[in-house]
Amino acid sequence: MQEHSFIPKLGINKSAFWSEVKEKAKQHDMNEILAYMHLMLKKANKKQICKRTSRP
């Protein structure tokens, strides 16, 4: 799903994104799923792409 809509909205290359995910996961000894979720949020915030937030 991310490859078909979200990653293109960020304006980045799919392979570059997944390479960055793998590098981040390895560098911080973290699960790749958590790494890609973190990276998606970080890049979405940088591009000011709307995201859902929960209400208090």
C-alpha positions in Angstrom: 0.0 0.0 0.0 2.7 2.5 0.9 4.4 2.0 -2.4 1.3 2.8 -4.4 0.1 6.0 -2.7 2.0 7.2 0.3 5.6 7.1 -1.0 4.8 8.8 -4.3 3.1 11.6 -2.3 6.3 12.2 -0.5 8.1 12.6 -3.9 10.8 10.1 -3.1 12.0 7.0 -4.9 10.6 3.7 -3.6 14.0 1.9 -3.5 15.6 4.9 -1.8 12.9 4.9 0.9 13.2 1.1 1.6 17.0 1.3 1.6 16.7 4.1 4.2 14.3 1.9 6.2 16.8 -1.0 6.2 19.7 1.3 7.2 17.8 2.9 10.0 16.6 -0.5 11.4 20.2 -1.8 11.3 21.7 1.3 12.7 19.3 1.4 15.7 18.9 -2.4 16.0 15.1 -2.1 15.5 12.4 -4.0 13.7 12.0 -2.9 10.0 8.3 -2.5 10.4 8.8 0.0 13.2 11.6 1.7 11.2 9.4 2.2 8.2 6.5 3.5 10.3 8.8 6.0 12.0 10.3 7.1 8.7 6.9 7.6 7.1 5.8 9.8 10.0 9.0 11.8 9.9 8.9 12.3 6.1 5.2 13.2 6.2 5.8 15.8 8.9 8.6 17.3 6.9 6.4 17.5 3.7 3.5 18.7 5.8 1.3 15.9 4.6 -1.9 15.6 6.6 -2.0 12.8 9.1 -4.6 11.6 11.5 -4.3 12.4 15.2 -6.3 11.0 18.0 -8.3 13.3 20.2 -7.5 13.5 24.0 
